[in-house]
Amino acid sequence: MNLSNYGKFQVIRALSPYFTPKEIEQTTGIKQRSVYYYVSKFGLDTYKDTQQALNRVITTEIIEGKIQALKELEAIQDNA
């Protein structure tokens, strides 16, 4: 894939939140070092950023679920 610098930027911007630099290289032929360069230079989101955000959401949902379950348990015990 022969892309201009702006073309590389567009591809990396679209893929970097969802794919590792290695996967981007394997898919597009854009070298990993170029991916790291563009991510760093333009402050693009990375796969790691996305994974960390998802982990925070999942952790929050688990905590909220536990709180809700304990409230339900308390209500059941109050009615017994």
Secondary structure, 3 states (H helix, E strand, C coil): CCCCHHHHHHHHHHHCCCCCHHHHHHHHCCCHHHHHHHHHHHCCCCHHHHHHHHHHHHHHHHHHHHHHHHHHHHHHHHHC
